[in-house]
Amino acid sequence: MTLIGISNPVGVGASLNYIGDHVYANSGEVAVNQNLTELFNFTTGSNQYIIADIIIGSEGASGNDFFIESKLNGEVVFVTFMSTDTTPYPTVSNPITILIPPDSNYIFALKNDSAATRTWTATLVGRLY
């Protein structure tokens, strides 16, 4: 089976990279403040769907609270809030597993609920079907 998708030749950024029937994306370091900030924003190809894990990490932000929002075609499909009052390094149920249908725009974003700007990273690793 040959699968064709949109490719990001650089390898870091908000779009997808394809290797055979696997897909990945790396956000790189993203400064997240009190505004919803996108770490991924891409559209899947036709006749393919993706099952992927997203792993997020932070520089460490004790006392900071943050929101995670995931959208498919403009509709919120996942949202959660994480408090770091008792954990100096924010963790979410890593990885976050998602299914992304064909011809879908997917956005993964974070927002820091505190007064500080923090650096975040996200990695998406999955398989095309």
Sequence and secondary structure as in RCSB ss.txt:
>XXXX:A:sequence
MTLIGISNPVGVGASLNYIGDHVYANSGEVAVNQNLTELFNFTTGSNQYIIADIIIGSEGASGNDFFIESKLNGE
VVFVTFMSTDTTPYPTVSNPITILIPPDSNYIFALKNDSAATRTWTATLVGRLY
>XXXX:A:secstr
        TTS SSS EEETTEEEEE   EEE SS EEEEEEE  TT  EEEEEEEEES  TT EEEEEEEETTE
EEEEEEEE SS SS   SSSEEEEE TT EEEEEEEE SSS EEEEEEEEEEE 
